[in-house]
């Protein structure tokens, strides 16, 4: 053990404050990515007085499946008000925050090395549970409180920039969807004079199949009028590697980032290939419908497909996003939800004029290019963030600044 390493148990104390008076009703769970989230548990008829209270600045963790998941779900409450969690979880707090900052400890818990270390402490239980005593025996370096504050400050600069970019991207994507709806569902695209088509008296014709009026020159069709769909096909398992040999592989959401695809495994015998800029969609399992953009050439596994625009990729991206809710209704009730190629190709879609699709592409390109730039910036910031986390192990020896300019 290094001289500045101490067991976590020296600094924390376990709490078990129950919601005995039913004062709190907000029930949260813990995401594997280490943040609190709304619980999906059905609590109808459940006695919530048995549930545990988490107050601001306190931690909660789920030690039950560390050996199985190779990660320990653990989170620090930054909420302004208390909430409750399952009694199967643990709640704890730092004994003396003048010695160890909660934010610094949460940074340590966020390290990939911490999860790997915790995995080695799991018992022989099938679920891979981590005993409380074993959790408390895991060690961490505790520098001076001044150094902790500086590390947390630098980390938060990066964290806040990432969050700001995410918020901006959300607004921009909402703008893109609103523009798509305004043009292609409300039929208020600009006419020759730049005025909204329908409300300015643009000619509408009745379409029997759609049972509604649509702009003159438009027709009803399907996705295959706009997109080429390529269903994935997984290569043989013995061609996989994690060393960067061959073509990066997308099998499902494991390779999905916040906006772009991510490289985690490769294959030396690629099957179906997608190109940069295509929309990658999950077509199997509980994450069916989830999508990201390809940032390069990838091999498509059987869990995904790609959408490539025939005329406009931007139009196809927005068409899919707007159609997603209805598409997912096709999978409702399935034991194993999935979307097949024919379902996707034959999904109903309106067919506007080619000139209007081209104009929409030009309008929306500046918006989505900014979204992509912010997403790339976040990927870079996350790399810096991870570098800062990895440096924590030798913080006493290296006081390197990671502040993002």
C-alpha positions as CSV (number, residue, x, y, z in Angstrom):
1,X,0.0,0.0,0.0
2,X,1.3,3.4,-0.9
3,X,1.8,5.8,2.0
4,X,-1.0,8.1,1.1
5,X,-3.5,5.3,0.4
6,X,-6.1,4.6,3.0
7,X,-9.2,2.3,3.1
8,X,-12.5,3.9,2.1
9,X,-14.0,2.6,5.4
10,X,-11.7,5.0,7.3
11,X,-13.7,8.0,5.9
12,X,-17.3,6.9,5.5
13,X,-20.1,5.7,7.6
14,X,-23.1,3.7,6.6
15,X,-26.6,5.1,7.1
16,X,-30.0,3.4,7.3
17,X,-32.6,6.2,7.8
18,X,-35.9,4.8,6.6
19,X,-38.8,6.8,5.2
20,X,-40.8,5.8,8.3
21,X,-43.1,8.8,8.2
22,X,-43.7,8.5,4.4
23,X,-42.4,12.1,4.0
24,X,-40.8,11.4,0.7
25,X,-42.2,9.8,-2.4
26,X,-39.6,10.5,-5.1
27,X,-38.1,7.1,-5.8
28,X,-34.8,6.9,-7.7
29,X,-32.5,4.2,-8.9
30,X,-28.8,4.2,-9.6
31,X,-27.5,4.0,-13.2
32,X,-24.5,1.9,-14.0
33,X,-22.9,5.1,-15.3
34,X,-23.0,6.4,-11.7
35,X,-25.9,8.8,-11.5
36,X,-29.3,8.8,-9.9
37,X,-32.3,8.2,-12.3
38,X,-36.1,7.8,-11.9
39,X,-36.8,4.2,-10.8
40,X,-38.6,1.9,-13.2
41,X,-39.9,-0.3,-10.4
42,X,-43.6,-0.8,-10.0
43,X,-44.3,0.4,-6.5
44,X,-48.1,0.3,-6.6
45,X,-49.2,-1.0,-3.3
46,X,-45.6,-1.0,-2.0
47,X,-44.9,0.2,1.6
48,X,-42.5,3.0,0.9
49,X,-41.9,3.6,4.6
50,X,-39.3,0.8,4.4
51,X,-37.3,2.6,1.8
52,X,-34.1,4.5,2.6
53,X,-33.7,8.3,2.6
54,X,-30.8,9.9,0.7
55,X,-30.0,13.5,1.6
56,X,-27.9,16.0,-0.3
57,X,-24.2,15.2,-0.2
58,X,-24.8,11.5,0.6
59,X,-24.0,8.5,-1.5
60,X,-25.9,5.4,-2.5
61,X,-24.7,2.2,-4.1
62,X,-25.8,-1.2,-5.3
63,X,-23.3,-3.9,-4.4
64,X,-25.3,-6.8,-5.7
65,X,-24.0,-7.4,-9.3
66,X,-20.5,-6.0,-9.4
67,X,-19.0,-9.4,-10.4
68,X,-21.5,-9.8,-13.2
69,X,-21.5,-6.2,-14.6
70,X,-17.8,-5.4,-13.9
71,X,-19.0,-2.0,-12.5
72,X,-20.5,-0.8,-9.3
73,X,-23.5,1.5,-9.6
74,X,-22.8,4.3,-7.1
75,X,-23.8,7.9,-7.1
76,X,-23.5,11.2,-5.1
77,X,-26.7,13.1,-4.4
78,X,-26.6,16.6,-5.8
79,X,-30.3,17.0,-5.4
80,X,-31.6,19.9,-3.4
81,X,-34.2,17.8,-1.6
82,X,-34.1,14.3,-0.1
83,X,-35.4,11.3,-2.0
84,X,-35.8,7.6,-1.4
85,X,-34.1,4.5,-2.8
86,X,-34.6,0.7,-2.5
87,X,-33.8,-0.8,0.9
88,X,-31.6,-3.3,-1.0
89,X,-29.1,-0.5,-1.6
90,X,-26.6,1.1,0.8
91,X,-26.6,4.8,1.8
92,X,-23.4,6.3,3.3
93,X,-21.8,9.6,3.9
94,X,-18.3,11.0,4.6
95,X,-17.5,11.3,8.3
96,X,-15.5,14.5,8.0
97,X,-15.7,16.6,4.9
98,X,-12.8,18.8,6.0
99,X,-10.6,15.8,5.4
100,X,-12.3,14.2,2.3
101,X,-14.6,16.0,-0.1
102,X,-17.7,14.1,-1.3
103,X,-17.0,15.4,-4.9
104,X,-13.4,14.1,-4.8
105,X,-14.6,10.7,-3.5
106,X,-17.2,10.5,-6.3
107,X,-14.4,11.3,-8.8
108,X,-12.5,8.3,-7.5
109,X,-15.6,6.1,-7.8
110,X,-15.9,7.2,-11.4
111,X,-12.5,5.8,-12.4
112,X,-12.5,2.7,-14.6
113,X,-9.7,1.4,-12.4
114,X,-11.9,1.6,-9.3
115,X,-14.5,-0.6,-11.0
116,X,-11.8,-3.1,-12.0
117,X,-10.5,-3.1,-8.5
118,X,-13.9,-3.6,-7.0
119,X,-14.5,-6.6,-9.3
120,X,-11.5,-8.4,-7.7
121,X,-13.2,-8.0,-4.3
122,X,-16.4,-9.7,-5.3
123,X,-17.4,-13.0,-3.6
124,X,-18.2,-16.3,-5.2
125,X,-21.9,-15.6,-5.4
126,X,-23.4,-16.2,-8.8
127,X,-24.5,-12.6,-9.0
128,X,-21.0,-11.4,-8.0
129,X,-22.0,-9.4,-4.9
130,X,-19.5,-7.1,-3.2
131,X,-19.6,-7.4,0.6
132,X,-19.7,-4.1,2.6
133,X,-16.5,-4.9,4.5
134,X,-14.8,-5.6,1.2
135,X,-16.0,-2.3,-0.3
136,X,-14.7,-0.5,2.8
137,X,-11.3,-2.1,2.5
138,X,-10.7,-0.7,-1.1
139,X,-8.1,2.0,-0.8
140,X,-7.8,5.4,-2.3
141,X,-5.2,8.3,-2.0
142,X,-6.3,11.2,0.1
143,X,-4.2,14.3,-0.6
144,X,-4.6,17.6,1.3
145,X,-8.0,19.2,1.2
146,X,-6.5,22.1,-0.8
147,X,-5.3,19.7,-3.5
148,X,-8.7,18.0,-3.5
149,X,-10.5,21.3,-4.0
150,X,-8.2,22.1,-7.0
151,X,-8.7,18.7,-8.6
152,X,-12.5,19.0,-8.2
153,X,-12.5,22.5,-9.5
154,X,-10.6,21.5,-12.7
155,X,-12.8,18.4,-13.1
156,X,-15.9,20.6,-12.8
157,X,-14.7,23.0,-15.5
158,X,-14.7,20.1,-17.9
159,X,-17.9,18.6,-16.6
160,X,-19.8,21.9,-16.9
161,X,-18.5,22.5,-20.4
162,X,-19.7,19.0,-21.5
163,X,-23.1,19.6,-19.9
164,X,-23.4,23.0,-21.6
165,X,-22.6,21.5,-25.0
166,X,-25.3,18.8,-24.3
167,X,-27.9,21.4,-23.5
168,X,-27.0,23.4,-26.6
169,X,-27.2,20.3,-28.8
170,X,-30.6,19.3,-27.3
171,X,-32.0,22.8,-28.2
172,X,-30.5,22.6,-31.7
173,X,-31.9,19.1,-32.4
174,X,-35.3,20.3,-31.1
175,X,-35.1,23.1,-33.6
176,X,-34.3,20.7,-36.4
177,X,-37.3,18.5,-35.5
178,X,-39.5,21.6,-35.3
179,X,-38.4,22.7,-38.7
180,X,-39.1,19.2,-40.2
181,X,-42.6,19.2,-38.7
182,X,-43.3,22.7,-39.9
183,X,-42.3,21.9,-43.5
184,X,-43.4,18.3,-44.0
185,X,-46.3,17.8,-41.6
186,X,-47.8,21.3,-41.3
187,X,-46.9,22.0,-45.0
188,X,-45.6,25.4,-44.1
189,X,-42.4,25.2,-46.1
190,X,-41.4,28.4,-47.9
191,X,-43.1,29.1,-51.2
192,X,-41.6,31.0,-54.2
193,X,-42.0,34.2,-52.2
194,X,-40.5,32.8,-49.0
195,X,-43.9,32.7,-47.3
196,X,-45.5,29.6,-45.5
197,X,-47.0,27.5,-48.2
198,X,-50.3,26.2,-46.8
199,X,-51.3,29.3,-44.8
200,X,-50.4,31.5,-47.8
201,X,-52.9,29.7,-50.0
202,X,-50.7,27.1,-51.5
203,X,-52.6,24.5,-53.6
204,X,-53.6,21.4,-51.7
205,X,-54.9,18.1,-53.2
206,X,-56.8,15.3,-51.5
207,X,-54.9,12.0,-51.2
208,X,-57.3,9.0,-50.8
209,X,-54.7,6.7,-49.2
210,X,-53.7,9.3,-46.6
211,X,-57.3,10.5,-46.3
212,X,-56.1,14.1,-46.1
213,X,-54.9,17.0,-48.3
214,X,-51.3,17.3,-49.2
215,X,-49.4,19.9,-51.3
216,X,-49.8,19.6,-55.0
217,X,-47.0,17.4,-56.5
218,X,-46.5,15.4,-53.3
219,X,-47.4,11.7,-53.0
220,X,-47.6,9.0,-50.4
221,X,-44.8,6.4,-50.3
222,X,-42.5,4.5,-47.9
223,X,-39.1,4.8,-46.4
224,X,-37.6,3.1,-49.4
225,X,-38.4,6.2,-51.4
226,X,-35.8,8.1,-49.3
227,X,-33.4,5.6,-47.8
228,X,-31.2,2.6,-48.4
229,X,-31.4,0.2,-45.4
230,X,-28.5,-2.1,-44.7
231,X,-29.2,-4.8,-42.1
232,X,-26.2,-5.9,-40.1
233,X,-24.6,-9.4,-40.1
234,X,-22.2,-10.4,-37.4
235,X,-18.8,-11.7,-38.3
236,X,-17.5,-14.9,-36.8
237,X,-16.5,-14.5,-33.2
238,X,-13.0,-15.7,-33.7
239,X,-12.3,-12.6,-35.9
240,X,-13.0,-10.2,-33.1
241,X,-10.2,-8.3,-31.2
242,X,-9.8,-5.2,-29.0
243,X,-6.5,-4.2,-30.4
244,X,-7.5,-2.1,-33.3
245,X,-6.9,-4.8,-36.0
246,X,-9.3,-4.6,-39.0
247,X,-12.6,-2.8,-39.1
248,X,-14.3,-1.4,-36.0
249,X,-17.5,-3.4,-35.3
250,X,-20.9,-2.2,-34.1
251,X,-23.0,-4.9,-32.6
252,X,-25.4,-2.7,-30.5
253,X,-25.6,0.1,-28.0
254,X,-22.3,-0.9,-26.4
255,X,-20.7,0.9,-29.3
256,X,-23.2,3.9,-29.1
257,X,-21.9,7.1,-27.7
258,X,-24.0,10.2,-26.9
259,X,-24.1,11.2,-30.6
260,X,-21.5,9.2,-32.6
261,X,-20.5,5.6,-32.7
262,X,-17.6,4.4,-30.5
263,X,-14.8,1.9,-31.2
264,X,-14.5,-0.9,-28.6
265,X,-13.9,-4.0,-30.8
266,X,-12.7,-4.8,-34.3
267,X,-13.1,-7.6,-36.8
268,X,-10.6,-8.9,-39.4
269,X,-13.4,-10.3,-41.5
270,X,-16.0,-7.5,-41.9
271,X,-19.4,-8.4,-43.4
272,X,-21.8,-5.5,-43.9
273,X,-20.2,-2.0,-44.1
274,X,-21.5,1.4,-43.3
275,X,-20.0,4.7,-44.3
276,X,-19.3,8.0,-42.4
277,X,-22.4,10.0,-41.8
278,X,-25.0,7.2,-42.0
279,X,-27.6,6.7,-39.3
280,X,-27.0,3.6,-37.2
281,X,-30.0,2.1,-35.6
282,X,-30.4,-0.6,-32.9
283,X,-32.9,-3.2,-34.3
284,X,-33.0,-5.9,-31.5
285,X,-33.7,-6.1,-27.8
286,X,-34.7,-3.6,-25.2
287,X,-32.8,-0.7,-26.9
288,X,-34.5,-1.2,-30.3
289,X,-34.9,2.2,-32.1
290,X,-31.9,3.8,-30.4
291,X,-29.7,5.6,-32.9
292,X,-26.3,7.3,-33.4
293,X,-24.4,8.8,-36.3
294,X,-21.4,6.9,-37.8
295,X,-18.2,8.8,-37.6
296,X,-16.4,6.6,-40.0
297,X,-16.4,3.1,-41.7
298,X,-17.7,0.3,-39.5
299,X,-18.8,-3.3,-39.8
300,X,-22.5,-3.7,-38.9
301,X,-23.3,-6.6,-36.6
302,X,-26.8,-8.3,-36.5
303,X,-28.0,-6.0,-33.7
304,X,-28.0,-2.9,-35.9
305,X,-28.8,-1.5,-39.3
306,X,-27.7,1.6,-41.2
307,X,-29.8,4.3,-43.0
308,X,-28.2,5.9,-46.0
309,X,-30.1,8.8,-47.6
310,X,-30.8,8.4,-51.3
311,X,-31.1,12.2,-51.9
312,X,-30.4,13.8,-48.5
313,X,-29.0,12.2,-45.3
314,X,-30.2,15.2,-43.2
315,X,-33.8,14.6,-44.4
316,X,-33.6,10.9,-43.6
317,X,-32.2,11.5,-40.2
318,X,-35.1,13.8,-39.3
319,X,-37.6,11.6,-41.0
320,X,-36.5,8.7,-38.8
321,X,-36.5,10.7,-35.6
322,X,-40.0,11.9,-36.2
323,X,-41.3,8.4,-37.1
324,X,-39.6,6.6,-34.2
325,X,-42.5,6.5,-31.8
326,X,-44.8,5.0,-34.4
327,X,-42.1,2.6,-35.6
328,X,-41.6,1.3,-32.0
329,X,-45.4,0.5,-31.8
330,X,-44.6,-2.2,-34.3
331,X,-42.5,-4.0,-31.7
332,X,-45.0,-3.6,-28.8
333,X,-46.0,-6.9,-27.2
334,X,-43.0,-8.8,-28.6
335,X,-41.1,-11.0,-26.2
336,X,-37.9,-9.9,-28.0
337,X,-38.5,-6.6,-29.7
338,X,-37.0,-6.2,-33.2
339,X,-37.3,-4.3,-36.4
340,X,-36.6,-6.2,-39.6
341,X,-35.6,-4.8,-43.0
342,X,-39.0,-5.1,-44.7
343,X,-40.8,-3.3,-41.8
344,X,-38.4,-0.4,-42.1
345,X,-38.5,-0.2,-45.9
346,X,-42.2,-0.4,-46.1
347,X,-42.9,2.1,-43.3
348,X,-45.3,4.7,-44.6
349,X,-43.8,8.1,-45.5
350,X,-44.9,11.2,-47.5
351,X,-42.9,12.0,-50.6
352,X,-42.3,15.7,-51.1
353,X,-40.7,17.2,-54.2
354,X,-37.0,16.6,-54.7
355,X,-36.3,20.3,-54.8
356,X,-37.9,20.9,-51.4
357,X,-35.8,18.0,-49.8
358,X,-32.7,19.6,-51.2
359,X,-33.7,23.0,-49.8
360,X,-34.4,21.4,-46.4
361,X,-31.0,19.8,-46.5
362,X,-29.4,23.2,-47.0
363,X,-31.4,24.9,-44.2
364,X,-30.7,22.2,-41.7
365,X,-27.1,21.4,-42.5
366,X,-25.7,24.4,-40.6
367,X,-27.7,23.4,-37.5
368,X,-26.7,19.8,-37.5
369,X,-23.1,20.6,-38.4
370,X,-22.9,22.6,-35.2
371,X,-24.4,19.7,-33.3
372,X,-21.8,17.4,-34.7
373,X,-19.0,19.8,-33.8
374,X,-20.2,20.1,-30.2
375,X,-20.5,16.3,-30.0
376,X,-16.9,15.9,-31.2
377,X,-15.8,18.6,-28.7
378,X,-17.5,16.6,-25.9
379,X,-15.6,13.4,-27.0
380,X,-12.4,15.3,-26.7
381,X,-13.4,16.8,-23.3
382,X,-14.3,13.3,-22.0
383,X,-10.8,12.1,-22.9
384,X,-9.4,14.9,-20.8
385,X,-11.8,14.1,-18.1
386,X,-10.7,10.4,-18.1
387,X,-7.1,11.5,-18.1
388,X,-7.6,13.6,-15.0
389,X,-9.3,10.7,-13.3
390,X,-6.5,8.3,-14.1
391,X,-3.9,10.9,-12.7
392,X,-5.7,10.8,-9.3
393,X,-3.7,7.7,-8.4
394,X,-0.5,9.6,-8.2
395,X,-1.8,13.1,-7.4
396,X,0.8,13.6,-4.6
397,X,3.6,13.0,-7.0
398,X,2.2,15.0,-9.9
399,X,0.2,18.2,-9.5
400,X,-0.6,18.5,-13.2
401,X,-3.2,21.0,-14.3
402,X,-5.9,19.8,-16.6
403,X,-8.0,22.9,-16.8
404,X,-9.7,23.2,-20.1
405,X,-9.3,26.5,-21.9
